[in-house]
Amino acid sequence: MSVQQPRTLKTVTGAGGTSETYDLAVDPTRSTLDTAVRVAKLAEAARIDALFTADLLRFDAQGAIGSQEPLVLVSALSQVTSRIGLIATVSSTFHHPFNLARLFGTLDHVSNGRAAWNLVTSSVGEENYGNGELPSPEERYARAAETLEVVNALWDSWQPDALTVGADGKAVLHRDRVHPVHHSGRFFDVAGPLNIPPLPQRRPVQIQAGQSEAGTALGARYAEIVFTSLPTLDHALDFTRRIRGQARQFGRADGLPLIFSSFHATFGATEEEARRLVRERREAIDFERGRHQVADMLGGGVDLSDLPLDKPLPESLLPEITSVNRRRGRVDIFAGYVRQGYTLRELVVAAQDTGHWAASGTPEQLADAVEERFRAGVLDVISLSGLADPRQHDFIVDGLLHELRRRKIVAPDYTGTTLRENLGLELPPRPSRADAGGAVPHPTTRR
């Protein structure tokens, strides 16, 4: 598998999951899907490559994410769009690979080849699935690796010529060209084959979120795109070097996996306006709540309630990274800030962006920041938020994207009919029949 040329920056925007969902839920005249539909249509008109849905497997009192089930949401959006990709975040920790193969396979069908899976291993939610505690990252990623092996085998269980068109124009199913997968592993036993027709993309695009040591190893081996928290160019350079070095050891092509970063942009018509908006946002921070946010960024087991805001955190408070079961990559970033001497107040400010890349300025200045990472080879996919707000929409579409297209960094239009084509991602070679587990002969069936 390789990345097609010429290289351009791909764009993504959030499809839903905001607190407005709750506002819509109390309005009997509207659907909780209304905002997502509006954003989807705006994004497709702007030729943004894909819609992204996050997920959270427990109640979130702030309503920020997790308010709608991602696969159902993007399936609905597939019917009001025709070109934009559809990314659903789904955990491998709490789902079975046979179901995942069918769910994402069906999404690929109903969207005519626009499906993508953002695989996460979950940092919360174990209490809702009958588990006493969240498994370690190593355990979760071992399960995730086996899940991907099974799902990919199921998607590949149909030969290209297993379904043909007969003389009467109807489908002919050649059952001897649909193969069991005969998987028996540590976590799963799956016979296969997949019981839905071969997919438009053969395999939906595979995205993986996670940057702990175990997460990076999984992304290097399997992911076509990795979604990461890379707050600075130095973080991005280091992470990209490490994950692509590991990917090469697995025999993968240069340039894989693609690097996907969220961009927390504060736009202003002038540089001074952007600075003012950043200042006002910082002045509005609830620093008592912020203590809990910083504690969460450090793994959740740190008590910061009595520490002064304007003094550095003692390094002795930092957890041993292997003792943290969730978001080790985020913990590593904030532990680095502590070692650099950040005060608690500075850590609270940084926590507002949860470890993601943040910048402010005019659209042209923000285009400079984006171009720097793109030219450095550490940014392939960027997430831009705020299309539902008219002013933010204008800054993104008529400002930032217009400028990036003028610089020929972002393509002016979709280049294919499937998400995989639009992202410039080629499929790996099909496994041999022996690799697919062998065939069970059946007579040819017409249906």
N, C-alpha and C positions, 0 to 999 in steps of 0.2 A: 504494500500500500504506500502511496506517495502523495504529496501535495501538488496539485496542478499549479501551473504558472499561467499568467503572472500573479504574483502574490498581492492581494489587497486585504485591507482590514475589514473584518466582518462585524456586523452590528446586531445587538440584541436589546430588547427592552422588556421590562416586567409587564405581565399580562393582568395581574390581579393580586388579591391577597392583602389589600390595604384595609384600613379601618373603615373606609367608606362602604365596604361590604355590609357592615352592621347597620349603617344608616339606611341602606337599601332594603335590608331585611325587615325594617319596621314600616316600610312604605308599601301598602297592599297593591298599589298601582304599578309597581316596578319589580323587575327581577334583580337578584343579587349579581347577575351576569352583566348588567347594563354597562357599568364602567369598563369592564374587560372587553366587551364588544366594541365600545367606542375607541378604546386604546388600540385594539387589534386593527380596526379600520384605518385609524390614523397612522399606525406603524406601517401597514402595508402600502398606503399611499406614499409614505416617505421612503419606500423601498428598504426598510430595515429587514435584516435577514431572518430574524426569528423572535418569537415571543417566549418569554421565560416564566415559569411558575415555580415558586419556592414551596416548601412544605415544612410543617412543624407538627409533630405527633403528640402534642399535648395542648391544653388550653392556654392561650396567650391573652392575658387580660388587656394588653395594649392593642390587640387586633392587627398587629403589624404583618404577620405572615401566618400561614396555616389555616386561614379562614375558609378556604374552599379546597376540595380534593383535586389535585393537579390533573390527573388523567381525564376525569369527567369534564373539568373546566376546558382543557385544550381540545377535547373532542367536540364540545359545543362550539368553540371558536373556529374549528376546522370548517364548519358549515356556513360561516359568514365571511370567510377569507378564501383565497385560492392559490396564493403564491408564498406567503410568509411561513417560515418554519415554526414548529410547535414543540417546545421543550418542556417536559414534565419531570419534576424531581420526585423520585420514588426510592425508598430505602430498600437495600438488599438484605438488611438485618431482619426485617419483619415480613418478608414476602418470599414466596416459593418461586423458583425459576420457571417452572412450567406455566404458572399463572402470568408471570412477567412477560414471557415470550408471547403468550396469547394477547395480553393487554396491549403491549406496544406494537405487536403485529397488527392488531385490529386498528389501532390509531393510525398506523402507516397506511392501511387500506382506506379508512374513511377520509383521510386527508390527501389521498393520492400521492403518497411519498414525501410527507413533510414532517415525519415523527423524529424526535430525538429523546433519549433517556439521559437525564442527569442523575447518575448513580451516587447516592450518599449511603453511608453506613449508620447514620443517626447518632446524635449526641444526647438525645432525650427520647422519652416515650416508652421506655421499657416497662413502665408500670401498667401500660395499656395492652400489653401483649403477654401477660402471664409470666414475666421474667422478674426475678428478684432484684437483679442489678444489671446495669449495662455491661455487656462483655467488653474485654479489653480491646483497644484498637487492633492489636495483632489478630485476635480471634475474629473480630468483625471483618477485617480485610481478607482473612483467609476464606471466610464464607463468601465474601463478595467476589473473590477470584473464581471460586468454584461456580458461583451463580452465573458469572459471565461465560465461563466455559460451557455450561449447560445451555444457556440461552442462545449463544452463538451456534452451538451444534443443532439446536432445534430450528433456528432460522435457516440453517444450511441443509436441513434434512430433506428438502425437496430439490431434486435436480432441475436444471433450467428447462428441460423438456418433459417434466413430469405432467404438465398440464398443457395440452395442445388444442387446436381448433379442428374439429372434424369437418367432413364434407358438407354437413348440414348446418355448419356455423355454430354448433354447440360444443361445449367443453368436453374433451376426452381426458380422463384421468388415467395415467399409466401408473398403476399402483406399485409396480416393481421398481419405479424410479423415485419412490418416497421411502426413505430409509429410517429405521429406528436409530436412536443414538446410544442405547445400551450403556447409560452412564451409571457407575456405581462409585461413589466417593465418600469423603468423610462426612459431609453434611446431607447429601441427597442421593437417592436412587431414582433415576428417571429413564423410562424405557423409550419414550418418543414413538413415532415422530410427531412433529407439530401437526395439529389437526385443523389448521386454517390454510388457505391457499398461499403460495409463495408471495413475498411482500414486494411492493413496488420498488423499494430501495434494497431489497434482499436483506439488509440489516439496517434498522434505524441508526442514526448517528449516535455514537456513544460518548457521553460526557461524564467526567468523574470529578467530584468535589472532595477535596481533602489534601492536606499538605504535611501531615505528620510523616514520619519515616515510612510507616506501613502504607499510608495513603499515596505517597510519592512512588513507592515501588509498584503499587497497583496501577497507577496512572501511566507509569513508564511502560508497563507491559501491555496494557489493554486499551487505554483511553485514546480516542481520537482528539479529544479536547479536554484540557484540565481547567477547572474553575478554581481560582486561587485568590487569597488575600495577599496582595503585594503592595504595601503602602508606599514604598520608595523604589527608585530605579535600581539601587543597589540590591534590594530584596529581589527584584524581578530578575536581574542579571544572575544572581546566585542560584535562585530556584530554577531558572530555565537551563542553566549550565548543568545542574545536577540531574534534573529529570530527563533531559535529552541525552545526557551521557549514559544514563541507565537504559534508556530506550534503544540506543545504538547497540548496547550489549545484548539486547533481545533480537537484534537483527532488523530493527525498524528503520524506516527511511529518515533521512535528515529532515528536520523541520517538524517532526512529530514527537509528542503530541502538540497540537496547537495550544497556545496560552491564552486563557480567557480571564479578563480582569473586570471587576466592577469599578466604574468611574463615578465617584461622588463629586459632581461638579457644581460649583456655585457660580452662576452666570451673572454678569453685569453688563449694561450697555457701555460702561466705562470701567476702567480698573478701580477707580475710587468707589464706584457703586458696589462692585464685587467685594471690596474690602469691608465696606460698611455692612453688607449683608452677612459676611462671616462674623464680624464683630457683634452684630445684633444676635446672631444665633448663639454665640458663646455666652453673651450676657443673659440669655434666656435659659441656660442650662440649670437644671435642678442638681446641685452638686451632692446633696445627700443621696438622691437616687443614683447619681453617678458613681458613688462609692460601690454600690452593688454591681453596677455595670463593669467597673474595673475588676472587681472580685471575680465576676463571671469570665472576663477575658483571661484571668489567671487560673482558670480551672474550677472556680466555684468554692474552693476550700479555704479561702483567705478571709480573715476578718479585718476590715479596714475602717470600722465604725469610729474608732477613737483616734485615728491618726490625723495630724495636722495637714491641711490642704497644701500648704506652701513649703513643705519639706520633702526631700526625696524619700521614696520607700526604702526601708532596709532590705538589702538583698537576702537577708535571712528569712524573709517571708515567702520567698519564691519556692514553689513546690518542686520536688524532683520530677522531671518531665515524665519519667516512666510510671509515676504514680497517678498521673492524670488519665482518665478514661475517655475524655471527650475534648475535641478541638485542640489537640496538641499543637497544631500549627499556629493557631491563634495565641496560645499560651507562650509559644516560643517568641512570637513577635513582641508581645507585651513584656515578657521577661527581659528581652533585649532593651526595651525602653527603660526599664527599671535600672538595668546595669549602666545605661548611659546617664543616669542621674535625674530622670524625669521626676518632677514633683507629683504629688497625688493630683493636684489641680490639672497639671498638664496631661496626666494619664486619663483623667475624666474627659477632657476635651478630645483626646485621641479616641476614646472609647465610643464617642458619638458616631464615628464612622466604622466601628467594629473591626478595625484592622485593615480596612480597604483603602484604596488609593483615593485621595481627596485633593482637589485643586480648585482655585478660583481665578476669575479674570474675565476678560471679554471672550467671545467665541474665537477670535483669532489667536489670543494668547493660549486658550485651552487647546486649540488645534496644534499649537507649537508643542505643548506638553504631550499630546497624543502622538504626534509625529516623532518625537524623540524616542519614545518607547518602541514605536513601530519600526523605525529605521534601525534601532538596536537589536531587533529580532526577538523582543521579549513581549510583544503584544500582537496577537492575531485576531482576537475576538474581544469586543468591548461592550459592556452593558451600560446603557444610558437610560436614566429614569426621569419621569415627570411629564410624559406626553399628555396626560390628562389635563394638565394646567396650561391654559392658552399661552401665557407668557413663556413658560418653560419650553413648551412645544416650539414656539418661534425661535428661541435661542438654540434649541437642538437642531431643528430641521432647516430653518432658513439661515442659521448662523453656523454652528459647528459642522454639521454634515455638509452643508454647501461649501464650506471652506475646505474640508477634507476631500471632497469630490473635485474641487478646483485644483487641488494638489495631486490628484489622481491616486490618493491613498484609499478611498472608498469608491467602489464601483457605482456607476450612475443608475444601474438597473439590475434586476435579477438576471442571472446568466443561464439558468436551467429551469427545469420544471420540478425537480425534487430539491429538498434541503441539502442533501449530500452534494448535488451538482452545484448549488449556489455557494456552498462552503469550499468547493474545490477539493473534496475528499474522495479518493478512490477506494474501492473495496479491496480487501485482501483476496488472494486467490482462493477458489473453492477448495475445501479439503477433498482428498481422494475418497473414493468409495469405501476403502478400508478404514480411513480415518473416521468416516461417518458412522462406523459401526456395522457395515455390511448391509445387505438388502434382504428383505423377506419377499420372495416372489409371489405375486398375485396376478390373476388375469387382468387384462386391460378392462377398465370400467368406463362406460359412457354415462354422463349425467347432464 
